[in-house]
């Protein structure tokens, strides 16, 4: 477990950058930085790259099993003395070590650092704000607020439908593209395969996936028209107990259709503003 040194009691806007459609924010490690870390609502653990750890003299301390998008594999682990995001600071933080070339960033902020917080992704203004769970800026409201389920701390929207098929949506800001499982593909059997695409996860494991075009993705009163899904039997679905039911890791190609998205892990709330 990590120990919170200082918890800011206000929402704080942090300038974000896009890297391959995913949002990164500046993070300080042991007082050094800033370094660009991905903000990943689909990753259970925080990750630091081997390269950054070596440059800071952070040594490996153990091993763990990581469930990636493509494969499960053994990975090295470490502990970070301090990790700072804006005015938030954590100490003695466990982290996984992975290659920066596979991450596309210096590291990943996972759910272990975010689960007591509300994180707002302002896609229109390229910023991320982080505040304690339940804290909203005065007058800050959203067009749609959805109560999600938490499965191993992931935020799952269970009342969604894709082309009329009931689907579990896992909010995954760390994925460039949305990925559906074989159970969904079986229900979409009338849909022809549009093509194929290569998929690589943070461990460097690769897989060829089918591309399927769907007419609509709908949850609550939100409806996204005419879009594409990759189809893969990702071990992440089995880990969440969703491999036998239609499910989708909802990635950035769909999430960026909104102007803002708020994820409050403790309150199990996901809120959206529509793009103009």
C-alpha positions as CSV (number, residue, x, y, z in Angstrom):
1,X,0.0,0.0,0.0
2,X,1.1,3.5,-0.7
3,X,1.0,6.3,1.9
4,X,-0.5,9.6,1.0
5,X,1.7,12.5,2.1
6,X,-0.4,15.4,1.1
7,X,-4.0,15.5,-0.3
8,X,-5.1,18.6,-2.0
9,X,-8.6,19.6,-1.1
10,X,-9.3,21.4,-4.3
11,X,-9.6,20.5,-7.9
12,X,-6.4,21.2,-9.9
13,X,-6.1,21.6,-13.6
14,X,-3.0,19.9,-15.1
15,X,-2.0,20.6,-18.7
16,X,-2.2,17.3,-20.7
17,X,-0.6,16.3,-23.9
18,X,-1.7,13.7,-26.5
19,X,0.6,10.8,-27.4
20,X,-0.9,8.5,-30.0
21,X,-4.4,9.8,-28.9
22,X,-3.8,9.0,-25.2
23,X,-3.4,11.7,-22.6
24,X,-0.2,12.2,-20.6
25,X,0.4,14.5,-17.7
26,X,3.6,15.7,-16.0
27,X,4.7,13.6,-13.0
28,X,7.6,14.0,-10.6
29,X,9.5,11.0,-9.3
30,X,11.7,11.3,-6.1
31,X,11.8,15.1,-6.7
32,X,13.0,14.8,-10.3
33,X,11.0,15.5,-13.5
34,X,8.5,16.3,-14.8
35,X,8.1,13.1,-16.8
36,X,5.2,12.3,-19.2
37,X,2.9,9.6,-17.7
38,X,-0.2,8.2,-19.3
39,X,-3.4,8.4,-17.3
40,X,-4.9,4.9,-17.6
41,X,-8.3,4.1,-16.0
42,X,-7.9,0.5,-17.3
43,X,-4.6,-0.2,-15.5
44,X,-4.7,-1.6,-12.0
45,X,-1.1,-0.6,-11.2
46,X,1.2,2.3,-11.7
47,X,4.1,1.7,-14.1
48,X,7.5,3.3,-14.4
49,X,9.7,2.6,-17.4
50,X,12.9,0.6,-17.0
51,X,14.8,3.5,-18.6
52,X,13.5,6.1,-16.2
53,X,14.1,3.9,-13.2
54,X,17.7,3.3,-14.3
55,X,18.3,7.0,-14.7
56,X,17.0,7.7,-11.2
57,X,18.8,4.7,-9.6
58,X,15.5,3.0,-8.7
59,X,16.2,-0.8,-8.4
60,X,14.0,-3.8,-9.1
61,X,12.6,-5.2,-5.9
62,X,10.4,-8.1,-7.0
63,X,8.3,-9.9,-9.6
64,X,4.6,-9.9,-10.4
65,X,2.2,-11.2,-13.0
66,X,0.7,-8.6,-15.3
67,X,-2.5,-9.0,-17.3
68,X,-1.9,-7.1,-20.5
69,X,-4.3,-6.4,-23.3
70,X,-2.7,-9.1,-25.5
71,X,-1.1,-11.5,-23.0
72,X,-0.3,-12.2,-19.3
73,X,3.4,-12.2,-18.4
74,X,5.8,-12.0,-15.5
75,X,7.2,-8.5,-14.9
76,X,9.7,-6.8,-12.6
77,X,8.4,-4.5,-9.8
78,X,9.9,-1.8,-7.7
79,X,9.0,0.9,-5.1
80,X,9.0,4.6,-5.8
81,X,10.0,6.8,-2.9
82,X,7.7,9.7,-3.9
83,X,5.4,10.3,-6.8
84,X,4.0,13.8,-7.4
85,X,1.1,14.9,-9.6
86,X,0.5,18.6,-9.3
87,X,0.1,19.2,-5.6
88,X,-0.7,15.6,-4.9
89,X,2.2,13.6,-3.4
90,X,2.4,9.9,-2.6
91,X,5.2,7.9,-1.0
92,X,6.4,4.3,-0.9
93,X,4.4,3.5,-4.1
94,X,4.6,0.0,-5.6
95,X,5.2,0.1,-9.4
96,X,5.7,-2.2,-12.3
97,X,8.8,-1.8,-14.5
98,X,8.2,-2.0,-18.3
99,X,10.0,-0.8,-21.4
100,X,9.4,2.8,-22.4
101,X,9.3,1.8,-26.1
102,X,6.2,-0.3,-25.4
103,X,4.6,2.2,-23.1
104,X,5.0,5.2,-25.4
105,X,5.7,7.3,-22.2
106,X,7.9,7.4,-19.2
107,X,5.2,5.7,-17.1
108,X,1.5,5.1,-16.4
109,X,-0.6,6.5,-13.6
110,X,-2.8,3.5,-12.7
111,X,-6.0,3.0,-10.6
112,X,-3.9,2.5,-7.5
113,X,-3.0,6.2,-7.5
114,X,-6.4,7.4,-8.8
115,X,-9.0,5.3,-6.9
116,X,-9.6,7.8,-4.1
117,X,-9.9,10.6,-6.6
118,X,-12.1,12.2,-9.2
119,X,-10.3,12.6,-12.5
120,X,-11.7,14.9,-15.2
121,X,-10.4,14.5,-18.8
122,X,-11.1,17.8,-20.6
123,X,-10.6,16.7,-24.2
124,X,-11.7,20.0,-25.6
125,X,-9.0,21.9,-23.7
126,X,-6.3,19.3,-23.4
127,X,-6.2,19.2,-19.6
128,X,-6.7,16.8,-16.7
129,X,-7.9,17.8,-13.3
130,X,-7.5,15.6,-10.2
131,X,-9.4,16.2,-6.9
132,X,-10.5,14.1,-3.9
133,X,-13.5,11.9,-4.7
134,X,-16.8,13.8,-4.6
135,X,-15.3,17.2,-5.0
136,X,-16.7,19.2,-7.8
137,X,-16.0,22.8,-8.9
138,X,-18.8,25.1,-8.0
139,X,-21.4,25.1,-10.7
140,X,-19.7,22.2,-12.5
141,X,-22.4,19.9,-14.0
142,X,-22.4,17.3,-16.7
143,X,-25.0,16.4,-19.3
144,X,-24.9,12.7,-18.5
145,X,-24.0,11.0,-15.2
146,X,-23.8,7.2,-15.2
147,X,-23.4,5.0,-12.1
148,X,-20.9,2.3,-12.9
149,X,-20.0,-1.0,-11.3
150,X,-16.5,-1.6,-10.0
151,X,-14.8,-4.8,-11.0
152,X,-11.3,-5.0,-9.6
153,X,-11.4,-1.2,-9.4
154,X,-12.2,-0.8,-13.1
155,X,-15.2,1.3,-14.0
156,X,-17.8,-0.8,-15.8
157,X,-20.9,0.6,-17.4
158,X,-23.3,-2.4,-17.6
159,X,-26.4,-0.9,-19.2
160,X,-24.8,-0.3,-22.6
161,X,-25.9,-1.6,-26.0
162,X,-24.1,-2.1,-29.2
163,X,-26.4,-2.6,-32.2
164,X,-29.1,-3.5,-29.7
165,X,-26.9,-6.1,-27.9
166,X,-26.4,-5.6,-24.1
167,X,-22.7,-5.0,-23.4
168,X,-20.4,-4.2,-20.5
169,X,-18.2,-1.2,-21.2
170,X,-14.9,-0.8,-19.3
171,X,-13.6,2.7,-19.4
172,X,-10.0,2.5,-20.6
173,X,-8.2,5.7,-21.2
174,X,-4.9,3.8,-21.7
175,X,-6.1,2.1,-24.9
176,X,-5.9,3.9,-28.3
177,X,-8.8,1.8,-29.6
178,X,-11.9,0.1,-28.3
179,X,-11.6,-3.7,-28.1
180,X,-14.5,-6.1,-28.1
181,X,-14.4,-9.7,-27.0
182,X,-15.4,-12.9,-28.9
183,X,-18.7,-13.1,-27.0
184,X,-19.7,-9.8,-28.6
185,X,-18.3,-10.9,-32.0
186,X,-20.5,-14.0,-31.9
187,X,-23.6,-11.8,-31.3
188,X,-22.5,-9.6,-34.2
189,X,-22.1,-12.5,-36.5
190,X,-24.1,-10.8,-39.3
191,X,-21.4,-8.1,-39.4
192,X,-18.6,-8.8,-41.9
193,X,-15.0,-8.3,-40.9
194,X,-13.9,-4.9,-42.2
195,X,-10.2,-5.7,-42.1
196,X,-7.4,-6.5,-39.7
197,X,-5.2,-4.4,-37.4
198,X,-2.1,-5.2,-35.3
199,X,-2.4,-4.7,-31.5
200,X,0.5,-4.3,-29.1
201,X,0.2,-4.1,-25.3
202,X,2.4,-2.5,-22.7
203,X,4.5,-5.6,-22.4
204,X,5.3,-5.6,-26.1
205,X,3.1,-8.6,-26.9
206,X,1.5,-8.4,-30.3
207,X,-1.7,-9.8,-31.9
208,X,-3.5,-9.5,-35.2
209,X,-7.2,-8.5,-34.6
210,X,-10.3,-8.3,-36.7
211,X,-12.0,-4.9,-37.3
212,X,-15.8,-4.8,-37.1
213,X,-17.9,-1.8,-38.0
214,X,-20.9,-1.2,-35.7
215,X,-23.9,1.1,-36.3
216,X,-24.3,2.4,-32.7
217,X,-22.9,2.3,-29.2
218,X,-25.5,3.5,-26.6
219,X,-25.6,4.0,-22.9
220,X,-28.0,6.1,-20.9
221,X,-29.1,8.8,-23.4
222,X,-25.7,8.8,-25.2
223,X,-25.4,7.4,-28.6
224,X,-22.3,7.1,-30.8
225,X,-23.0,6.4,-34.5
226,X,-21.0,4.4,-37.0
227,X,-17.7,3.4,-35.5
228,X,-15.2,0.6,-35.4
229,X,-14.1,-2.0,-32.9
230,X,-11.1,-4.3,-32.7
231,X,-12.0,-7.9,-31.7
232,X,-9.7,-9.8,-29.4
233,X,-9.9,-12.4,-26.6
234,X,-7.9,-10.2,-24.3
235,X,-6.9,-11.8,-21.0
236,X,-8.2,-8.7,-19.4
237,X,-11.8,-9.8,-20.1
238,X,-11.2,-13.2,-18.3
239,X,-9.5,-11.4,-15.4
240,X,-12.6,-9.3,-14.9
241,X,-15.0,-12.3,-15.3
242,X,-16.4,-10.8,-18.6
243,X,-15.0,-13.3,-21.1
244,X,-18.3,-15.1,-21.5
245,X,-20.4,-12.0,-21.8
246,X,-20.3,-9.3,-24.6
247,X,-17.9,-6.7,-23.3
248,X,-15.8,-3.8,-24.7
249,X,-12.7,-2.0,-23.4
250,X,-13.9,1.5,-24.4
251,X,-10.7,3.3,-25.7
252,X,-9.7,6.8,-26.7
253,X,-11.1,6.6,-30.2
254,X,-14.6,6.6,-28.7
255,X,-13.9,8.6,-25.5
256,X,-12.6,11.6,-27.5
257,X,-16.0,11.9,-29.1
258,X,-16.9,13.7,-25.8
259,X,-15.8,17.2,-24.8
260,X,-15.3,16.1,-21.2
261,X,-15.4,13.0,-19.1
262,X,-15.2,12.7,-15.3
263,X,-14.3,9.4,-13.6
264,X,-14.9,9.3,-9.8
265,X,-13.7,5.9,-8.6
266,X,-14.9,6.0,-5.0
267,X,-18.4,7.2,-6.0
268,X,-18.6,4.8,-9.0
269,X,-19.6,7.7,-11.2
270,X,-18.7,8.4,-14.9
271,X,-20.0,11.7,-16.3
272,X,-19.9,13.0,-19.8
273,X,-20.3,16.3,-21.7
274,X,-21.1,15.9,-25.4
275,X,-18.9,17.6,-28.0
276,X,-20.5,20.6,-29.7
